[in-house]
Amino acid sequence: MKIGLFDIDSKYHNLALMKISAWHKSFGDQTEIYNPLMKKTYDRVYVSKIFSKHNIEEGYIPGNSIIGGSGFSLKTVLPYDMEHIMPDYSLYNLDYSLGFTTRGCIRNCKFCIVPEKEGKIKEHAEVEEFLNPKSNVVVLLDNNFLALPSHIKKLQKYIDKGWRMDFNQGLDARLINKENAKLLASIKHERMIRFAWDNIKDESEIIKGLELVIKEGIRPRNITVYVLTGFDTTFKEDLYRIQRLRDIKDERGSIKPYVMNYNNSLKSRKYKDFMRWVNNPWIFKSCNWKEYKKWK
């Protein structure tokens, strides 16, 4: 069969479609990224949509498609044999590994779909299940890796293997302790090490966790902290969190905050300027908010 794989809105390479591709190829089928102009040539089309917001690409979905993803339903999942197959990295020509070692989360954040979709934190797979032989770079999509009781053992394993790790969805700074901070400082990180600060009420725990990883050897300039705006905070609280993070620094630089606007809900000129100031490293490094406003 000829299989079309339609990626509606992924901002990252679509892991589900990569697994579907690998599963079909194991039976001798041909797979490729779906081309609407060639829709009559496909025997089957799979459609994946990540976000619930309407996307113009949906108008090109064939009527008999198999659809899935959070954008359509939080209940649809891949069959076990598809879920636990080595992804077809050739679909996007990837030279690194991509996957989940855990599913679920211990938190119940009102802005997040993970608790409803995946439930509580649990083991999902070992890295070897999706390890790309072309690279020692491993990108993890786990939603709360440090919440898993066995994460200490896993971190030590990653160190021993010499893999370059990218905890792509960020780590929970509230779960940092001396033991895992030391291990995180010993791991080879492919990119910045990422954390998040979603709620102003978590300030003491967040700062404590960040200070612990810095004490164990991670430079502030190598830390990115996602700052959620547009959900339940005021602009004053948003600015405070940015400035608080900016003040955590050493002689080589400071922590890099990054504004994540909830569902793009804040469309005012003020917030657009705020995001441009924070998320542009060159501008953010060169001036404070008051100076930026005057320059604007």
Beta strands, then each sheet from edge to edge (+ up, - down):
strand 1: 2-7
strand 2: 30-33
strand 3: 44-48
strand 4: 66-68
strand 5: 97-99
strand 6: 102-103
strand 7: 122-123
strand 8: 137-140
strand 9: 164-167
strand 10: 188-189
strand 11: 193-197
strand 12: 223-229
strand 13: 249-250
strand 14: 253-254
strand 15: 256-261
sheet 1: 2+ 1+ 3+ 4+
sheet 2: 5+ 8+ 9+ 10+
sheet 3: 6+ 7-
sheet 4: 11+ 12+ 15+
sheet 5: 13+ 14-
end
